[in-house]
Amino acid sequence: FGMAPTGMGVAPAPLAGLGGIALGLNPMLMQANQHAQRQARRVYLGNVTEVIQEKELVEFLNNKIKGVSERIAPPTQDPVLSISINREKAYAFIEFHSDQDADIAVCMDGILFKGCLPLKIRRPKDYVPPNDGKKRNFHVPGIVSTQVEDGPDKIFIGNLPPGLTEMEVKEFLKAYGELKAFHMVKDVNTGMPKGYAFFTYVNSAVVDDACKGLNGIELGDKKLVCQRANIGAKPHPNLAGLIPGLMGGGLLSMGLPGIPTGQLPGMPPGLGAAAAALVMQQAPAQAIKATRILVMQNMVQPDDIKDEEEYKDIVEDIREECERFGKVKDIVVPRPSANNPAGVVKGLGKVFVEFIDAEDAQKAERAICGRKFAERTVLTRFLSETDFQSRNLDA
């Protein structure tokens, strides 16, 4: 380190075919690129207490990262290149041989060192993830990552009772398979859970079954809401092939791995047995790509929009929030007609927002899903533009 890379300071030779014109590289650009490459190989470790010895920590990280099957580097190559520990502030910076090893390390956030010391693993503050399409999320055996990757198999669970701990929720979710990642959303000021979480499974083929089994379960005075974080997301590609085989050695014959037979602390009696009895018959959801039409559910109730002034206030609140992400063309909040209050209303209870740009609708969907509106957890999906224009709002 500190040495100039080979070739720096040497005038580049003229390129053939360009009339002898020399195309030099901007030294500042090269320096910025080198810094970005190094930052891509570095991670921050928090909670590095005085009992943690440098050699033990390096050996621990090397062994864990080399155990990841998706790692490309030779199995004999130790991932850690260098380590710098600040004993006074109990943190360290680790540099790895490759950016992939750094990506894997970040997925180990929360890992217990010596079985009792949780390590906080983050990227440096000035790290900018490259837009190169590389895989950034990895499953480390025995580790439930705190970084939940966006995608069609990301699951939302809401309406969680306030008394449940993260450990209890995770144990409950494990009834359907091994967790890959889990994040319980907490208030930034109080640190208290907000009542909802996001998670993924190692085996994404169980997503639909977990959503069906967990959705609607009553915990105390709460009824859980569980679904894909993006309702319109395409299910795991293997699921369509598994569903037809349910009656002939398909998913039903596989059973539910890891179903707890006992009662989890803080949960109603018999809940584990009830989960074990759930039948896994969820059909694949209709795949709907991101469109300009964002649908928000569990946001308004019919009683909320009876009063004209209250209705206008709600629409205005929605417009202000959505226009943070892009230009809004139209907002539709279906409600009963004053002339026919008992009539059937398509899309009642939903909010439809038409954006000018589909990318803005997608940004809004990612930001709004799981947030609270009038103490209700908002769920989101997309609607085809054809259905919206024809007012087929129950599609």
C-alpha positions in Angstrom: 0.0 0.0 0.0 1.2 3.5 -0.6 3.0 2.4 -3.8 1.9 3.7 -7.1 0.3 1.0 -9.3 2.5 -0.1 -12.2 2.3 2.4 -15.1 1.4 5.4 -13.0 3.7 8.4 -13.8 4.7 6.9 -17.2 3.4 8.7 -20.3 1.0 6.4 -22.2 2.1 5.4 -25.7 0.1 6.7 -28.6 -2.7 4.4 -29.7 -2.5 3.0 -33.2 -5.1 4.2 -35.7 -5.7 7.5 -33.9 -3.2 9.6 -35.7 -0.6 9.4 -33.0 -2.9 11.1 -30.4 -2.0 10.0 -26.9 -5.0 9.2 -24.7 -3.9 9.6 -21.1 -5.9 8.6 -18.0 -6.9 11.3 -15.5 -4.7 10.7 -12.4 -7.5 11.9 -10.1 -10.0 9.6 -11.7 -7.5 6.7 -11.4 -7.0 7.5 -7.7 -10.7 7.7 -7.0 -11.2 4.4 -8.8 -8.5 2.8 -6.7 -10.1 4.1 -3.5 -13.5 2.7 -4.5 -12.0 -0.7 -5.3 -10.3 -0.8 -1.9 -13.5 0.3 -0.1 -15.3 -2.5 -1.8 -12.9 -4.9 -0.1 -13.3 -3.4 3.4 -15.8 -3.7 6.2 -16.4 -2.1 9.6 -16.7 -4.4 12.7 -18.3 -3.1 15.8 -18.3 -4.5 19.4 -14.7 -5.6 19.1 -14.2 -5.7 22.9 -10.8 -6.2 24.7 -11.4 -9.9 25.1 -11.3 -10.4 21.3 -7.7 -11.2 20.1 -6.7 -10.1 16.6 -5.5 -13.6 15.6 -8.6 -15.3 16.9 -10.9 -12.8 15.1 -9.0 -13.2 11.7 -9.1 -17.0 12.0 -12.8 -16.9 12.9 -13.7 -14.8 9.9 -11.5 -16.8 7.5 -13.2 -20.1 8.5 -16.7 -18.7 8.3 -16.2 -17.1 4.9 -14.4 -20.1 3.4 -17.4 -22.2 4.4 -19.7 -20.3 2.0 -20.4 -22.6 -1.0 -21.0 -19.7 -3.4 -17.6 -18.2 -2.8 -15.5 -18.0 -6.0 -12.0 -17.6 -4.5 -9.8 -20.7 -4.1 -10.7 -22.6 -0.9 -7.1 -22.4 0.2 -6.9 -18.6 0.1 -7.6 -16.9 3.4 -10.1 -14.1 2.8 -8.6 -11.6 5.3 -5.8 -9.4 3.9 -5.3 -7.0 6.8 -7.0 -5.9 10.1 -6.8 -2.7 12.1 -8.3 -2.6 15.6 -9.1 0.5 17.6 -9.1 -0.8 21.2 -10.3 2.5 22.7 -13.5 2.6 20.6 -13.9 -1.2 20.3 -14.1 -1.4 16.5 -12.0 -2.7 13.6 -11.6 -2.4 9.9 -11.0 -5.5 7.9 -9.7 -5.6 4.3 -10.3 -8.7 2.3 -8.5 -10.1 -0.8 -11.7 -9.7 -2.8 -14.9 -7.6 -2.8 -16.9 -10.8 -2.8 -15.4 -11.8 0.6 -16.4 -8.4 1.9 -20.0 -8.9 0.6 -20.1 -12.3 2.4 -18.8 -10.7 5.6 -21.6 -8.1 5.6 -24.1 -10.9 5.4 -22.6 -12.2 8.7 -23.8 -9.1 10.6 -24.9 -10.2 14.1 -22.8 -13.3 14.2 -21.8 -14.5 17.6 -18.0 -14.6 18.2 -17.2 -17.4 20.7 -20.9 -18.0 21.0 -21.7 -14.9 23.0 -20.3 -11.7 21.5 -22.4 -10.4 18.6 -20.3 -8.6 16.0 -21.7 -5.6 14.1 -20.6 -5.8 10.5 -21.2 -2.9 8.2 -19.7 -1.2 5.1 -17.6 1.9 5.5 -19.7 5.1 5.4 -18.2 6.2 2.1 -18.8 2.8 0.4 -20.7 3.1 -2.9 -22.0 -0.2 -4.2 -21.0 -0.7 -7.8 -23.8 -1.2 -10.3 -22.2 -4.3 -11.9 -25.0 -6.8 -11.4 -22.9 -9.0 -9.1 -24.5 -11.0 -6.4 -24.2 -9.2 -3.1 -26.2 -11.3 -0.7 -24.9 -14.7 0.5 -26.2 -17.3 2.9 -23.6 -18.2 5.5 -24.4 -21.5 7.1 -25.9 -21.1 10.6 -26.2 -17.3 10.2 -29.5 -15.4 9.8 -28.5 -12.2 8.1 -29.9 -8.8 9.2 -29.7 -7.6 5.6 -32.9 -8.7 3.8 -32.4 -8.6 0.1 -35.1 -7.0 -2.1 -36.7 -9.4 -4.5 -39.8 -11.5 -5.3 -39.2 -13.9 -2.3 -38.9 -11.1 0.3 -41.7 -11.6 2.9 -43.5 -9.1 5.0 -45.1 -10.0 8.4 -47.1 -7.4 10.3 -49.4 -6.9 13.2 -46.9 -8.6 15.5 -47.8 -8.3 19.3 -45.5 -5.8 21.0 -44.4 -8.4 23.6 -42.7 -10.7 21.1 -38.9 -10.7 20.9 -36.9 -11.1 17.7 -35.9 -14.5 18.8 -39.5 -15.6 19.4 -40.6 -14.3 16.0 -37.7 -16.0 14.2 -38.4 -19.3 16.0 -42.0 -19.1 14.9 -41.1 -18.4 11.3 -38.6 -21.3 11.2 -41.7 -23.6 11.2 -41.5 -23.4 7.4 -37.8 -23.6 6.9 -34.4 -22.2 7.6 -34.3 -18.4 7.6 -31.8 -16.7 5.3 -32.4 -13.1 6.6 -34.6 -11.4 9.1 -35.1 -7.7 10.0 -37.5 -6.5 12.6 -38.2 -2.8 12.0 -37.7 -0.7 15.1 -38.3 3.0 16.0 -35.1 4.9 15.5 -35.6 6.9 18.7 -36.9 4.4 21.2 -35.5 1.2 19.7 -38.9 -0.5 20.2 -40.3 -2.8 17.5 -42.8 -1.2 15.2 -44.8 -4.4 14.9 -43.6 -5.7 11.6 -40.6 -7.4 10.0 -39.2 -8.6 6.7 -37.5 -11.9 6.1 -36.4 -14.5 3.5 -36.0 -18.2 3.5 -33.0 -20.2 2.4 -35.4 -22.4 0.3 -37.5 -19.9 -1.6 -39.9 -22.6 -2.7 -41.6 -22.5 0.7 -42.5 -18.8 0.5 -46.1 -19.2 -0.7 -46.8 -21.9 1.9 -45.4 -19.8 4.7 -47.5 -16.8 3.6 -50.6 -18.9 3.5 -49.9 -20.6 6.8 -48.9 -17.5 8.8 -51.4 -15.0 7.4 -54.4 -14.6 9.6 -53.0 -16.5 12.6 -54.3 -14.9 15.9 -51.7 -13.9 18.5 -53.5 -12.6 21.6 -55.7 -9.8 20.3 -53.7 -9.5 17.0 -54.2 -11.2 13.7 -51.0 -11.6 11.7 -50.6 -10.3 8.2 -48.1 -12.2 6.1 -47.4 -11.9 2.4 -44.7 -11.3 -0.2 -43.3 -7.8 0.4 -44.4 -7.1 -3.2 -47.8 -8.8 -3.6 -47.4 -8.8 -7.4 -44.0 -10.4 -7.3 -43.3 -13.5 -9.3 -43.0 -16.6 -7.1 -40.0 -18.9 -7.1 -39.6 -20.4 -10.6 -39.5 -23.9 -9.3 -42.8 -23.5 -7.4 -45.0 -23.8 -10.5 -43.5 -27.2 -11.1 -43.9 -28.4 -7.6 -47.6 -27.4 -7.1 -49.1 -29.9 -9.7 -47.3 -32.7 -7.9 -48.8 -32.0 -4.5 -51.1 -35.0 -4.6 -48.3 -37.3 -5.9 -45.2 -36.9 -3.8 -44.9 -33.1 -4.1 -44.7 -30.6 -1.3 -47.2 -32.4 1.0 -45.0 -35.5 1.1 -42.0 -33.3 2.2 -43.8 -32.1 5.3 -42.9 -28.9 7.2 -39.3 -29.0 8.4 -38.6 -27.7 11.8 -42.1 -27.3 13.0 -41.9 -26.6 16.8 -43.8 -29.0 18.8 -43.6 -27.0 22.0 -45.0 -23.6 22.9 -42.9 -20.6 22.2 -42.5 -18.1 25.1 -45.2 -15.4 24.9 -47.4 -17.2 22.4 -50.8 -18.7 23.0 -51.0 -22.4 24.0 -51.2 -24.8 21.1 -49.9 -22.4 18.5 -47.0 -24.8 17.5 -49.5 -27.6 16.9 -51.7 -25.4 14.9 -48.8 -24.4 12.6 -48.0 -28.1 12.1 -51.5 -28.8 10.9 -51.5 -26.2 8.2 -51.9 -27.6 4.7 -49.5 -26.3 2.1 -51.6 -25.7 -1.0 -50.9 -22.1 -2.0 -51.1 -21.6 -5.7 -48.5 -19.4 -7.4 -49.4 -15.7 -7.4 -50.1 -13.9 -10.7 -46.8 -12.3 -11.8 -47.3 -8.6 -12.2 -44.3 -6.5 -13.1 -43.9 -2.9 -11.9 -46.3 -0.6 -13.7 -47.3 3.0 -13.3 -50.2 2.0 -11.1 -49.4 1.5 -7.4 -52.0 -0.2 -5.2 -52.0 0.3 -1.5 -54.1 -2.0 0.8 -54.9 -2.0 4.5 -54.7 1.8 4.3 -58.3 3.0 4.5 -61.5 1.6 5.8 -65.0 2.4 4.4 -65.8 4.4 7.5 -62.7 6.6 7.0 -64.0 7.9 3.7 -67.7 8.5 4.4 -67.2 12.1 5.3 -66.4 14.3 2.3 -63.8 16.5 4.1 -62.1 13.6 5.7 -62.0 11.9 2.2 -60.3 14.9 0.7 -57.8 15.1 3.5 -56.8 11.5 3.0 -56.4 11.9 -0.7 -54.3 15.0 -0.2 -52.1 13.2 2.4 -51.6 10.3 -0.1 -50.7 12.7 -2.9 -48.1 14.6 -0.8 -46.4 11.4 0.3 -46.4 9.8 -3.2 -45.1 12.9 -4.9 -41.9 12.6 -2.9 -41.0 9.8 -5.3 -42.3 11.2 -8.6 -45.0 13.0 -10.4 -48.5 11.6 -9.7 -51.1 11.7 -12.5 -54.2 10.4 -10.7 -55.4 9.0 -7.3 -58.4 6.8 -7.0 -59.9 5.9 -3.6 -63.1 3.9 -4.3 -66.0 4.6 -1.9 -69.7 4.0 -1.9 -71.9 6.4 -3.8 -74.0 8.8 -1.7 -77.0 7.6 -3.8 -76.3 3.9 -3.2 -74.3 3.5 0.0 -75.0 -0.3 0.1 -73.9 -0.9 -3.5 -71.0 -3.0 -4.5 -67.8 -0.9 -5.0 -64.9 -2.3 -6.9 -61.6 -1.8 -5.1 -63.2 -0.7 -1.9 -60.6 -0.4 0.8 -57.7 0.1 -1.6 -55.9 3.2 -2.9 -54.8 3.4 -6.5 -52.0 5.9 -7.4 -51.2 6.5 -11.1 -47.6 7.8 -11.6 -46.3 9.3 -14.8 -43.3 7.0 -14.6 -43.2 3.3 -13.7 -39.8 3.7 -12.0 -41.3 6.3 -9.7 -44.1 3.9 -8.8 -41.5 1.3 -8.0 -39.6 3.6 -5.7 -42.8 4.5 -3.9 -43.7 0.9 -3.5 -40.4 0.0 -1.9 -40.6 2.9 0.5 -44.2 2.7 1.5 -44.7 -1.1 1.9 -44.8 -1.9 5.6 -45.2 1.6 6.8 -48.1 2.7 9.1 -51.1 4.8 8.1 -53.6 5.5 10.8 -52.0 2.7 12.8 -52.5 0.2 10.0 -49.6 -1.5 8.2 -49.7 -0.6 4.5 -49.4 -3.4 1.9 -48.5 -2.7 -1.7 -48.6 -4.2 -5.2 -49.0 -3.1 -8.8 -52.0 -3.2 -11.1 -51.9 -3.4 -14.9 -52.5 -0.2 -16.7 -55.2 -1.9 -18.7 -57.2 -2.9 -15.6 -56.8 0.6 -14.1 -58.0 2.4 -17.3 -61.0 0.0 -17.5 -61.6 0.4 -13.8 -61.2 -3.3 -13.2 -60.1 -2.5 -9.7 -60.6 -6.0 -8.2 -58.1 -7.6 -10.6 
